[in-house]
Amino acid sequence: MTQLEKAKFNDISKEMQEVAKKENIELKQLVKKIAEGKIVIPASTLHKNLDPIGIGEGLKIKINANLGSSPNKVDINEELEKLKISIKYGADTVMDLSTGGDIDKIRKIIIENSTVPIGTVPIYQAVIEKGSIEDMTESDLIRGIKKHIEDGVDFITVHSGITQDSIKLVEKRLMGAVSRGGSFLIKWMKHNNKENPLYESFDKIIFWAKRHDVTLSLGDGLRPGCLKDATDKAQLHELKILGELQKKSFKENVQSMIEGPGHLPLDQIEYNIKLQKKMCSNAPFYVLGPLVTDIAPGYDHITSAIGGTLAAFHGANFLCYVTPSEHLGLPTIEDVKEGVIASKIAAHAADIARGLKGARDWDDKMSEARANLDWKKMIELSINPEKAKQVRERCQPDDPLVCSMCGKFCSVKINKEMREKK
């Protein structure tokens, strides 16, 4: 039985118990929301060393980090280091998007070494192994999905919401389909003059996902890749289809979440989130960013964090990180760290603004340490203690109680002295 099926019958799983404890919520409330499709627990029955998490309504905002090889660079040790760094700095899940080298081996090693849920996009490997987008078959796609599921991934992205009716809408865009999987499928559909096999064969995808309780991440193959294309007819057409597929998955007791944009102006974020929740039965919403400006290559982890904070505040549940390398190249280990930290800050800020129980405790502890000029504690509580320590040591003033910004005129020291005189 899947987590969804168990929840519908009030059959409590150990994963539900662990998630309820982590989230500090009533088990009964968690089970109810899973049974309603508002929360998912991506936990393949084949991923044995998994520390389960919940994604969805009323829970802490989760973040995902991407890693994986490319055709130009294959180094499994580096990918394992990226996995380690991602988990260390707070990634709740990791997606292996490998497109180079022995993809099967890389995926299996990452799953074996990960305590967090692992996601993949099977169409990437299907195209690479075929060697041609146009010659790929439905069987190639389904076989690839089956392979990833049987290797133990916890969730898979399937771009099943793109249909023939979408193509003419995409052709009106400035950037077209910027999703790699989405562009693959549109090229295949146009060349073969056929419907999207991931849409037509959705029943088969459900069948294989259900076998090992793999969560479906219903992919935004038509997410906008620039502000000019945001919230256009192509994006909304796909969202409507994704809502229908979510209902189908739910009926078959397969957990699912919805992927969303993309590039969005700040003023369109609230509308997008609320529309997704309405059209997709309040299923968990997984957003890439959103990036709120197009002019910041090298800093898109910041543009993403800005959009992600607002998206999460308005109801998005899951943020896909963006690194400083976005739009430029394959991220380094340092890029991965910076992307995770930026996304984690966004998620935490949203949790505070949402009034989530206990979300501000970390901040209050930091403020207490600052008020007491307890530098050791401040560094320990930092989201990146190593960096905080480096900066502190670089800027060490003569008086160890203060920092080099204000020195003897430190307002915190003055307040501390007045407080101690009372």
C-alpha positions as semicolon CSV with decimal commas, in nm:
position;residue;x (nm);y (nm);z (nm)
1;M;0,000;0,000;0,000
2;T;0,112;0,356;-0,070
3;Q;0,127;0,625;0,198
4;L;-0,183;0,777;0,038
5;E;-0,375;0,450;0,045
6;K;-0,276;0,386;0,405
7;A;-0,385;0,735;0,508
8;K;-0,724;0,689;0,342
9;F;-0,777;0,379;0,558
10;N;-0,620;0,541;0,866
11;D;-0,342;0,282;0,858
12;I;-0,055;0,461;1,032
13;S;0,288;0,403;0,879
14;K;0,623;0,450;1,053
15;E;0,698;0,724;0,800
16;M;0,386;0,914;0,907
17;Q;0,488;0,881;1,271
18;E;0,839;1,012;1,199
19;V;0,712;1,306;0,994
20;A;0,455;1,405;1,257
21;K;0,729;1,404;1,522
22;K;0,965;1,614;1,308
23;E;0,696;1,865;1,219
24;N;0,560;1,884;1,573
25;I;0,202;1,831;1,455
26;E;-0,071;1,592;1,556
27;L;-0,047;1,258;1,380
28;K;-0,422;1,262;1,317
29;Q;-0,395;1,596;1,136
30;L;-0,103;1,475;0,923
31;V;-0,282;1,156;0,819
32;K;-0,594;1,352;0,726
33;K;-0,401;1,584;0,496
34;I;-0,216;1,296;0,332
35;A;-0,553;1,128;0,275
36;E;-0,675;1,448;0,109
37;G;-0,371;1,470;-0,120
38;K;-0,251;1,792;0,046
39;I;0,067;1,635;0,185
40;V;0,302;1,378;0,033
41;I;0,575;1,165;0,188
42;P;0,817;1,079;-0,094
43;A;0,949;0,748;0,031
44;S;1,011;0,460;-0,207
45;T;0,977;0,119;-0,048
46;L;1,317;0,041;-0,205
47;H;1,510;0,332;-0,048
48;K;1,625;0,161;0,269
49;N;1,837;0,428;0,443
50;L;1,580;0,704;0,399
51;D;1,496;0,960;0,664
52;P;1,139;1,047;0,556
53;I;1,002;1,398;0,518
54;G;0,661;1,546;0,447
55;I;0,586;1,811;0,186
56;G;0,264;2,007;0,183
57;E;0,003;2,211;0,363
58;G;0,084;2,318;0,719
59;L;0,437;2,174;0,717
60;K;0,774;2,347;0,709
61;I;0,874;2,465;0,363
62;K;1,108;2,211;0,206
63;I;1,391;2,274;-0,038
64;N;1,546;2,064;-0,313
65;A;1,901;2,069;-0,449
66;N;1,992;1,947;-0,797
67;L;2,313;1,768;-0,885
68;G;2,435;1,532;-1,154
69;S;2,686;1,480;-1,432
70;S;2,681;1,648;-1,773
71;P;2,805;1,534;-2,114
72;N;3,111;1,755;-2,055
73;K;3,190;1,651;-1,699
74;V;3,151;1,317;-1,522
75;D;3,294;1,284;-1,171
76;I;3,098;1,066;-0,928
77;N;3,315;1,176;-0,635
78;E;3,225;1,538;-0,701
79;E;2,857;1,451;-0,724
80;L;2,878;1,265;-0,393
81;E;3,043;1,571;-0,240
82;K;2,759;1,785;-0,376
83;L;2,515;1,541;-0,214
84;K;2,700;1,566;0,118
85;I;2,714;1,947;0,103
86;S;2,346;1,971;0,008
87;I;2,238;1,764;0,307
88;K;2,479;1,941;0,544
89;Y;2,337;2,285;0,463
90;G;1,974;2,186;0,478
91;A;1,845;2,036;0,152
92;D;1,540;1,823;0,227
93;T;1,559;1,636;-0,105
94;V;1,808;1,599;-0,389
95;M;1,743;1,544;-0,758
96;D;1,996;1,355;-0,971
97;L;1,978;1,514;-1,316
98;S;2,276;1,329;-1,464
99;T;2,314;1,336;-1,841
100;G;2,671;1,207;-1,884
101;G;2,872;0,894;-1,810
102;D;2,722;0,579;-1,659
103;I;2,391;0,734;-1,555
104;D;2,257;0,413;-1,400
105;K;2,567;0,373;-1,182
106;I;2,563;0,736;-1,073
107;R;2,195;0,716;-0,975
108;K;2,239;0,395;-0,776
109;I;2,541;0,530;-0,587
110;I;2,360;0,853;-0,503
111;I;2,055;0,663;-0,372
112;E;2,279;0,434;-0,165
113;N;2,453;0,734;-0,007
114;S;2,148;0,952;0,052
115;T;1,937;0,973;0,364
116;V;1,709;1,230;0,197
117;P;1,456;1,152;-0,077
118;I;1,602;1,133;-0,428
119;G;1,422;1,252;-0,739
120;T;1,502;1,206;-1,108
121;V;1,374;1,300;-1,454
122;P;1,373;0,969;-1,648
123;I;1,318;1,128;-1,990
124;Y;1,672;1,267;-1,982
125;Q;1,827;0,922;-1,978
126;A;1,576;0,785;-2,229
127;V;1,678;1,047;-2,486
128;I;2,051;1,010;-2,418
129;E;2,045;0,632;-2,452
130;K;1,842;0,652;-2,772
131;G;2,077;0,910;-2,914
132;S;1,794;1,094;-3,086
133;I;1,488;1,278;-2,959
134;E;1,290;1,206;-3,275
135;D;1,354;0,829;-3,269
136;M;1,255;0,783;-2,906
137;T;0,947;0,564;-2,853
138;E;0,678;0,537;-2,587
139;S;0,840;0,209;-2,483
140;D;1,173;0,385;-2,432
141;L;1,008;0,636;-2,200
142;I;0,811;0,384;-1,995
143;R;1,108;0,151;-1,972
144;G;1,320;0,440;-1,844
145;I;1,059;0,533;-1,582
146;K;1,038;0,170;-1,469
147;K;1,416;0,149;-1,439
148;H;1,440;0,460;-1,219
149;I;1,155;0,340;-0,999
150;E;1,311;-0,004;-0,954
151;D;1,643;0,156;-0,860
152;G;1,474;0,316;-0,559
153;V;1,412;0,681;-0,644
154;D;1,152;0,847;-0,423
155;F;0,997;1,082;-0,677
156;I;1,011;1,130;-1,052
157;T;0,932;1,427;-1,271
158;V;0,705;1,341;-1,564
159;H;0,609;1,612;-1,812
160;S;0,263;1,469;-1,877
161;G;0,080;1,802;-1,898
162;I;0,210;1,898;-2,244
163;T;-0,035;1,816;-2,523
164;Q;-0,063;1,885;-2,896
165;D;-0,286;2,180;-2,811
166;S;0,006;2,334;-2,619
167;I;0,240;2,358;-2,916
168;K;0,078;2,651;-3,094
169;L;0,069;2,840;-2,764
170;V;0,440;2,782;-2,702
171;E;0,527;2,905;-3,049
172;K;0,400;3,251;-2,952
173;R;0,657;3,281;-2,674
174;L;0,984;3,468;-2,668
175;M;1,173;3,182;-2,499
176;G;0,966;2,880;-2,603
177;A;0,990;2,573;-2,376
178;V;1,290;2,617;-2,144
179;S;1,230;2,294;-1,955
180;R;1,472;2,038;-2,097
181;G;1,212;1,761;-2,076
182;G;0,946;1,989;-2,218
183;S;1,160;2,083;-2,518
184;F;1,240;1,714;-2,581
185;L;0,873;1,625;-2,589
186;I;0,763;1,914;-2,809
187;K;1,034;1,833;-3,063
188;W;0,929;1,466;-3,058
189;M;0,558;1,551;-3,093
190;K;0,616;1,785;-3,385
191;H;0,846;1,544;-3,569
192;N;0,621;1,240;-3,521
193;N;0,290;1,429;-3,536
194;K;0,167;1,238;-3,231
195;E;0,035;1,316;-2,886
196;N;0,268;1,331;-2,585
197;P;0,332;0,967;-2,483
198;L;0,370;1,071;-2,119
199;Y;0,015;1,206;-2,137
200;E;-0,135;0,917;-2,332
201;S;0,043;0,654;-2,122
202;F;-0,022;0,814;-1,785
203;D;-0,201;0,500;-1,664
204;K;0,120;0,303;-1,716
205;I;0,319;0,562;-1,522
206;I;0,070;0,537;-1,236
207;F;0,097;0,157;-1,243
208;W;0,475;0,159;-1,201
209;A;0,479;0,441;-0,947
210;K;0,227;0,259;-0,731
211;R;0,441;-0,058;-0,721
212;H;0,697;0,106;-0,491
213;D;0,510;0,414;-0,368
214;V;0,704;0,661;-0,582
215;T;0,564;1,013;-0,574
216;L;0,487;1,173;-0,909
217;S;0,614;1,525;-0,956
218;L;0,391;1,645;-1,237
219;G;0,639;1,850;-1,434
220;D;0,604;2,204;-1,560
221;G;0,737;2,141;-1,908
222;L;0,594;2,475;-2,014
223;R;0,715;2,689;-1,725
224;P;0,801;3,042;-1,838
225;G;1,171;3,099;-1,893
226;C;1,151;3,478;-1,885
227;L;0,927;3,747;-1,741
228;K;0,775;3,819;-2,082
229;D;0,633;3,463;-2,102
230;A;0,504;3,454;-1,743
231;T;0,147;3,344;-1,673
232;D;0,073;3,302;-2,043
233;K;-0,177;3,070;-2,210
234;A;0,076;2,790;-2,256
235;Q;0,161;2,780;-1,886
236;L;-0,204;2,791;-1,777
237;H;-0,308;2,529;-2,032
238;E;-0,050;2,289;-1,890
239;L;-0,158;2,370;-1,533
240;K;-0,515;2,272;-1,618
241;I;-0,396;1,934;-1,751
242;L;-0,177;1,880;-1,445
243;G;-0,480;1,937;-1,223
244;E;-0,667;1,664;-1,410
245;L;-0,372;1,425;-1,383
246;Q;-0,340;1,497;-1,010
247;K;-0,700;1,390;-0,961
248;K;-0,634;1,075;-1,159
249;S;-0,326;0,993;-0,950
250;F;-0,516;1,058;-0,628
251;K;-0,797;0,824;-0,733
252;E;-0,538;0,551;-0,797
253;N;-0,372;0,613;-0,458
254;V;-0,049;0,744;-0,607
255;Q;0,100;1,049;-0,433
256;S;0,162;1,351;-0,652
257;M;0,276;1,711;-0,638
258;I;0,268;1,986;-0,899
259;E;0,570;2,167;-1,041
260;G;0,542;2,536;-1,116
261;P;0,722;2,836;-1,259
262;G;0,983;2,947;-1,339
263;H;1,033;3,316;-1,412
264;L;0,760;3,541;-1,268
265;P;0,737;3,911;-1,188
266;L;0,692;3,964;-0,815
267;D;0,337;4,090;-0,858
268;Q;0,224;3,770;-1,035
269;I;0,345;3,521;-0,773
270;E;0,042;3,530;-0,542
271;Y;-0,197;3,482;-0,835
272;N;0,001;3,185;-0,967
273;I;0,013;3,007;-0,632
274;K;-0,354;3,055;-0,555
275;L;-0,454;2,946;-0,905
276;Q;-0,244;2,630;-0,876
277;K;-0,399;2,542;-0,543
278;K;-0,747;2,593;-0,686
279;M;-0,687;2,396;-1,006
280;C;-0,489;2,113;-0,846
281;S;-0,699;2,031;-0,537
282;N;-0,446;2,191;-0,298
283;A;-0,179;1,938;-0,392
284;P;0,176;2,027;-0,281
285;F;0,329;2,291;-0,509
286;Y;0,696;2,261;-0,609
287;V;0,839;2,581;-0,759
288;L;1,167;2,657;-0,936
289;G;1,240;2,991;-0,778
290;P;1,044;3,167;-0,905
291;L;1,304;3,405;-1,044
292;V;1,176;3,761;-1,026
293;T;1,411;3,927;-1,273
294;D;1,601;3,813;-1,582
295;I;1,911;4,032;-1,551
296;A;2,115;3,860;-1,278
297;P;2,337;3,580;-1,416
298;G;2,576;3,487;-1,138
299;Y;2,326;3,603;-0,877
300;D;2,019;3,401;-0,966
301;H;2,032;3,222;-0,631
302;I;1,931;3,565;-0,495
303;T;1,656;3,635;-0,751
304;S;1,525;3,286;-0,678
305;A;1,532;3,334;-0,301
306;I;1,333;3,656;-0,333
307;G;1,065;3,486;-0,540
308;G;1,075;3,167;-0,335
309;T;1,009;3,351;-0,010
310;L;0,699;3,518;-0,149
311;A;0,579;3,201;-0,320
312;A;0,613;3,002;0,001
313;F;0,435;3,271;0,200
314;H;0,139;3,251;-0,039
315;G;0,119;2,870;-0,030
316;A;0,399;2,701;-0,226
317;N;0,531;2,407;-0,027
318;F;0,856;2,306;-0,191
319;L;1,134;2,526;-0,333
320;C;1,383;2,402;-0,590
321;Y;1,710;2,578;-0,531
322;V;1,885;2,786;-0,795
323;T;2,263;2,830;-0,790
324;P;2,485;3,121;-0,899
325;S;2,559;2,913;-1,212
326;E;2,197;2,919;-1,334
327;H;2,181;3,021;-1,701
328;L;2,561;2,998;-1,718
329;G;2,688;2,644;-1,661
330;L;2,718;2,333;-1,445
331;P;2,730;2,432;-1,077
332;T;3,042;2,370;-0,872
333;I;3,039;2,233;-0,518
334;E;3,058;2,591;-0,388
335;D;2,767;2,692;-0,614
336;V;2,560;2,407;-0,473
337;K;2,635;2,524;-0,118
338;E;2,540;2,884;-0,198
339;G;2,221;2,771;-0,374
340;V;2,111;2,554;-0,082
341;I;2,179;2,825;0,174
342;A;1,991;3,091;-0,025
343;S;1,694;2,860;-0,067
344;K;1,703;2,759;0,300
345;I;1,694;3,125;0,404
346;A;1,392;3,179;0,178
347;A;1,210;2,878;0,322
348;H;1,287;2,979;0,681
349;A;1,178;3,340;0,625
350;A;0,848;3,216;0,481
351;D;0,792;2,980;0,774
352;I;0,832;3,273;1,014
353;A;0,593;3,491;0,814
354;R;0,339;3,206;0,800
355;G;0,343;3,190;1,179
356;L;0,454;2,827;1,182
357;K;0,489;2,705;1,539
358;G;0,853;2,716;1,651
359;A;0,981;2,868;1,326
360;R;1,122;3,178;1,499
361;D;1,290;2,990;1,784
362;W;1,622;2,979;1,596
363;D;1,608;3,355;1,537
364;D;1,523;3,431;1,898
365;K;1,822;3,226;2,015
366;M;2,044;3,420;1,776
367;S;1,906;3,752;1,902
368;E;1,972;3,649;2,262
369;A;2,332;3,560;2,173
370;R;2,374;3,896;1,999
371;A;2,229;4,086;2,292
372;N;2,484;3,913;2,516
373;L;2,768;3,961;2,264
374;D;2,819;3,585;2,276
375;W;3,019;3,550;1,956
376;K;3,078;3,178;1,994
377;K;2,705;3,114;2,018
378;M;2,628;3,351;1,729
379;I;2,864;3,158;1,504
380;E;2,721;2,824;1,614
381;L;2,369;2,942;1,532
382;S;2,463;3,082;1,191
383;I;2,318;2,914;0,883
384;N;2,678;2,883;0,764
385;P;2,901;2,876;1,074
386;E;3,222;2,835;0,872
387;K;3,163;3,156;0,678
388;A;3,050;3,347;0,987
389;K;3,369;3,239;1,166
390;Q;3,590;3,342;0,872
391;V;3,436;3,688;0,856
392;R;3,459;3,732;1,231
393;E;3,828;3,636;1,235
394;R;3,903;3,859;0,937
395;C;3,737;4,158;1,105
396;Q;3,867;4,104;1,459
397;P;3,889;4,438;1,649
398;D;4,107;4,516;1,952
399;D;3,810;4,466;2,184
400;P;3,696;4,100;2,148
401;L;3,346;4,191;2,265
402;V;3,263;4,405;1,963
403;C;3,302;4,393;1,585
404;S;3,510;4,613;1,356
405;M;3,206;4,800;1,224
406;C;3,141;5,017;1,532
407;G;3,427;4,924;1,762
408;K;3,401;5,106;2,096
409;F;3,082;5,276;1,978
410;C;2,897;4,941;1,957
411;S;2,528;4,997;2,038
412;V;2,486;4,638;2,157
413;K;2,774;4,678;2,404
414;I;2,623;5,005;2,531
415;N;2,284;4,835;2,580
416;K;2,450;4,541;2,756
417;E;2,638;4,772;2,993
418;M;2,322;4,969;3,080
419;R;2,131;4,645;3,135
420;E;2,401;4,510;3,368
421;K;2,402;4,832;3,577
422;K;2,036;4,792;3,673
